[in-house]
Amino acid sequence: MGPHKTSPSVWWEENAEIWSRNKREEDTMYQLDFIWIHYKGKEYRINPIFIQIVVES
């Protein structure tokens, strides 16, 4: 996850970096915060509120 392509748990422990613009424009989804996810050779971007990390015990 993120620009360093770390595992979700490492990403979380290392400050959970997200992309966020300072300039805000109204009525566009292009200004929303997001996180890059690299999975099986493809890149995705999603809003960080949808990230859920589950630890098995």
C-alpha positions as CSV (number, residue, x, y, z in Angstrom):
1,M,0.0,0.0,0.0
2,G,1.0,3.6,-0.5
3,P,4.0,4.8,-2.5
4,H,6.4,2.4,-0.7
5,K,4.2,-0.6,-1.6
6,T,4.2,-2.0,2.0
7,S,1.8,-4.5,3.5
8,P,-1.4,-3.1,5.0
9,S,-0.1,-3.6,8.6
10,V,3.2,-2.0,8.0
11,W,1.5,0.9,6.2
12,W,-0.7,1.4,9.3
13,E,2.2,1.2,11.7
14,E,4.2,3.7,9.7
15,N,1.8,6.6,9.8
16,A,-0.8,5.4,7.2
17,E,0.2,7.8,4.5
18,I,-2.5,9.1,2.2
19,W,-2.6,11.5,-0.7
20,S,-4.5,14.7,-0.1
21,R,-4.6,18.0,-2.0
22,N,-4.4,21.3,-0.3
23,K,-6.6,23.0,-2.9
24,R,-10.2,22.1,-2.7
25,E,-12.6,22.4,-5.6
26,E,-16.3,21.9,-5.1
27,D,-18.5,19.3,-6.8
28,T,-15.7,16.9,-7.9
29,M,-14.5,13.5,-6.6
30,Y,-11.0,14.2,-7.9
31,Q,-10.2,16.2,-4.7
32,L,-11.0,13.3,-2.3
33,D,-8.2,11.8,-0.2
34,F,-7.0,8.4,-1.3
35,I,-4.5,5.7,-0.8
36,W,-2.7,3.7,-3.5
37,I,-3.1,0.0,-3.3
38,H,-0.8,-2.3,-5.4
39,Y,-2.3,-5.8,-5.6
40,K,-1.4,-8.6,-8.0
41,G,0.4,-6.3,-10.5
42,K,-2.4,-3.7,-10.6
43,E,-2.8,-0.4,-8.9
44,Y,-6.0,0.8,-7.3
45,R,-6.8,4.0,-5.4
46,I,-9.5,4.1,-2.7
47,N,-10.6,6.4,0.0
48,P,-8.8,5.5,3.3
49,I,-12.1,5.3,5.2
50,F,-12.7,1.9,3.4
51,I,-9.4,0.4,4.8
52,Q,-9.9,-2.3,7.4
53,I,-7.0,-4.2,8.9
54,V,-7.8,-7.5,10.6
55,V,-5.3,-9.3,12.8
56,E,-5.8,-13.0,13.3
57,S,-5.0,-14.3,16.8
